[in-house]
Amino acid sequence: MQKYELTPHTTTPDDMLTTRLDKLVDYFKQYGINWSRKNSLWPMPFATACCGIELMATGASRYDVARFGAEVMRFSPRQSDLLICAGRVVIKMMPVLQRIYQQMCEPKWVISMGACASTGGVFDTYAVIQGIDQFLPVDVYVPGCPPRPETLIEGIMAIQRIVERDGVRGSTQRGKGMGLVVQPTVQLALDLDNRTTQEAVA
Ligand code: SF4
């Protein structure tokens, strides 16, 4: 029977150099590119109905989405990487929305904002798309009718977490989208008489 002798691996200076370069590239990808990308999302707003007003409120001074680096709403898909679909989409409009998505830069993400965009909402008719995820890869669903700006911000933060974890993989590699659902935020009302806070009735 043939005997195999294990010889210890000797490290050469070249090995060390390769290892260190790999580590440097990984580190740069993880903490450089992903960090920059997650804090500089450029949304493409596709607001067709009342949810669009909440989207506008998210960009205004009270909620100030600039705190998350996502205030640069580009009305050109070629300069955007985050599609926010706010409102119902009718069948005739879907090819336009798909064209916009195709024209966006890679890597790109999609938020479906509100009940109408995600499920058709109360518009259970032949003309309204019953969920844009039948035609687009949705990464985050933001529930509500309409969702409050805080909930949309939750959705943007969910996209940031995807970018941080998932890196800069293109949409074709990511398949049908992540399909995460964020929870509506709880509103607290201030009771000045009793000096307490309580959950506000929406
Ligand atoms: S989900 Fe509600 S608020 Fe949003 S577009 Fe539909 S009806 Fe309007």
Residues whose N, C-alpha, C, O or C-beta is under 5 A from the ligand:
A	BS01	SF4	A49 C50 C51 G87 R88 G114 A115 C116 G121 G144 C145 P146
